Amino acid sequence: MKLIASLTSPYARKVRVVLAEKHIDFEFQLEIPWEADSHVPDFNPLGKIPVLLLDDGTPVYDSRVIVEYLDQASPVHNVLPKDVRGRLLVKRWEALGDGICDAAATIYLEQKRPGGQQSPEWLLRQEQKIFRGLAAAARDLGDHPWCMGDSYTLADISLGCALGYLDLRFSHIRWRDSYPNLAALAARLGERPAFASTVPPAA
């Protein structure tokens, strides 16, 4: 299979971490979706990454769909619980992590526009989403080592990729100072080879 993605996308990193944790071999195709010569729309009509190309050429998107497929495709280190409630809670964590990334990516792209075309109100709205998301994550994590208590799951992968994206694009958001438990989680994740090997290059 082939993964079409960039090295800085937090959604792509989530998929790459899952691939690494499950020891699934894949080919990596680097694509920047907003470049004029990007081939991403050839595989995903929405023009978004990541896209997973199966061996028969079937494109799979988006990241949430991809990780569900990968977790079922290999029995090695399942990242989604089998029970209905556990799966629901992990998927809720994933939605929170992805939502933080959505808001951060929106800010990043909005700030690329000429100053006069940027909307301060829109930027503030996205910032508030990030801050509320971080507060909710810290509250729900509490004193547990992992988002789901004692088990490392997709919840931790999703939140960890969101925190990593904030470090990449918004280092001025000092979330470690405000939320020591999130800082401790990020440190634990950083010790895992799957996370250490997928750290995005400095912007």
C-alpha positions in Angstrom: 0.0 0.0 0.0 1.0 3.6 -0.5 0.4 6.6 1.8 0.1 10.0 0.0 0.8 12.7 2.6 3.0 15.5 3.7 5.5 15.4 6.6 3.9 18.2 8.5 0.2 17.2 8.4 -0.9 16.1 11.9 -3.6 13.9 10.3 -1.0 12.2 8.2 1.2 11.8 11.2 -1.6 10.1 13.0 -1.8 7.5 10.2 2.0 7.1 10.1 2.1 6.5 13.9 -0.6 3.8 13.5 1.3 2.2 10.6 4.5 2.1 12.7 2.8 0.8 15.8 1.2 -2.0 13.8 4.4 -2.7 11.8 2.7 -2.3 8.5 5.0 -1.8 5.5 4.0 1.0 3.1 5.4 3.3 0.4 5.4 7.0 1.2 4.5 9.5 -1.5 5.2 13.1 -0.5 2.5 15.5 -1.7 1.7 19.1 -0.7 -2.0 19.5 -1.5 -2.0 23.3 -2.0 0.8 23.3 -4.6 -0.4 23.9 -8.2 1.1 20.6 -9.5 -0.3 18.5 -6.6 -1.6 15.1 -7.6 -3.7 14.8 -4.4 -7.0 15.6 -6.3 -6.3 12.6 -8.6 -6.9 10.4 -5.6 -9.1 12.4 -3.3 -11.7 14.7 -4.9 -11.6 16.9 -1.8 -7.9 17.5 -2.4 -7.0 16.6 1.2 -4.3 14.4 2.7 -3.7 11.8 3.8 -4.8 9.3 1.2 -4.1 5.6 1.6 -3.9 3.7 -1.7 -4.7 0.0 -1.2 -2.8 -2.6 -3.2 -5.7 -2.8 -5.8 -5.5 1.0 -6.2 -8.5 1.9 -4.1 -8.0 5.3 -2.4 -9.1 5.6 1.2 -9.6 8.9 3.0 -9.7 10.6 5.5 -7.4 9.9 8.4 -10.2 8.6 10.6 -11.4 6.1 8.0 -7.8 5.1 7.3 -6.9 4.3 10.9 -10.1 2.3 11.3 -9.1 0.2 8.3 -5.5 -0.3 9.4 -6.6 -1.4 12.9 -8.8 -4.1 11.3 -6.2 -5.0 8.6 -3.6 -6.2 11.1 -4.0 -7.9 14.5 -0.8 -6.4 15.7 -1.2 -3.8 18.5 -4.9 -2.8 18.1 -5.4 0.9 18.8 -9.2 0.8 19.0 -11.0 -1.1 21.8 -13.3 -3.9 20.8 -16.1 -3.0 23.2 -18.7 -0.5 22.0 -18.3 2.1 24.8 -14.5 2.0 24.8 -14.5 2.5 21.1 -16.9 5.4 21.4 -14.7 7.1 24.0 -11.5 6.6 21.9 -13.3 8.0 18.8 -14.4 11.0 20.9 -10.8 11.6 21.9 -9.9 11.4 18.2 -12.5 14.0 17.3 -11.1 16.3 20.0 -7.5 15.9 18.7 -8.6 16.4 15.1 -10.7 19.4 16.1 -7.7 21.1 17.7 -5.8 20.4 14.5 -8.7 21.7 12.4 -8.7 25.0 14.3 -4.9 25.3 14.3 -4.7 24.6 10.5 -7.4 27.2 9.8 -5.4 29.8 11.7 -2.2 28.9 9.9 -3.8 29.2 6.5 -5.7 32.4 7.4 -2.5 34.0 8.5 -1.0 33.3 5.1 -3.5 35.7 3.6 -2.6 39.4 3.2 -3.1 41.2 6.4 -6.0 43.3 5.2 -7.9 40.1 4.2 -7.5 38.3 7.5 -10.5 38.2 9.9 -9.5 38.9 13.5 -12.9 37.6 14.6 -12.4 34.3 12.7 -8.9 33.9 14.1 -10.1 34.5 17.6 -12.9 31.9 17.2 -10.4 29.3 16.1 -8.0 30.2 19.0 -10.9 29.7 21.4 -11.5 26.2 20.0 -7.9 25.3 20.6 -7.9 26.6 24.2 -11.2 24.9 25.0 -9.9 21.7 23.4 -6.7 21.7 25.5 -8.7 22.4 28.7 -11.1 19.6 28.0 -8.2 17.2 27.2 -6.3 18.1 30.4 -9.5 17.7 32.5 -10.4 14.3 31.0 -6.8 13.0 31.1 -6.5 13.9 34.8 -3.9 11.8 36.6 -4.1 8.9 34.2 -1.0 7.9 32.2 -3.0 7.5 29.0 -6.2 9.0 27.8 -8.2 5.8 28.4 -6.6 5.1 31.7 -3.9 2.4 31.6 -4.2 1.6 27.9 -2.3 3.3 25.1 -4.8 3.8 22.2 -5.7 5.9 19.2 -6.9 8.5 21.7 -3.3 9.1 22.8 -2.0 9.1 19.2 -4.6 11.6 18.1 -4.1 14.0 21.0 -0.3 13.6 20.7 -0.3 14.5 17.0 -2.4 17.6 17.9 0.0 18.7 20.5 2.9 18.1 18.2 1.2 20.3 15.5 0.8 23.1 18.0 4.6 22.8 18.7 5.3 23.0 15.0 3.1 25.9 14.1 2.3 27.8 17.3 5.2 27.5 19.7 4.0 30.6 21.5 1.0 28.6 22.9 2.7 27.4 26.0 0.4 24.6 26.7 3.0 22.7 28.7 3.0 25.4 31.3 -0.8 25.5 31.6 -1.3 21.7 31.5 1.5 19.7 33.1 -0.4 16.4 32.6 -0.5 17.0 28.9 3.2 17.8 29.0 3.8 14.4 30.8 1.7 12.6 28.2 3.6 14.2 25.4 6.9 13.2 27.0 5.7 9.5 27.3 4.6 9.6 23.7 7.9 11.0 22.6 9.6 7.9 24.0 7.8 5.6 21.6 9.6 4.9 18.4 6.4 5.5 16.4 6.3 9.1 17.6 10.0 9.8 17.6 10.3 8.7 14.0 7.4 10.9 12.8 8.3 14.2 14.3 7.5 16.8 11.6 10.5 18.8 10.3 10.9 22.3 11.7 8.8 24.9 9.8 
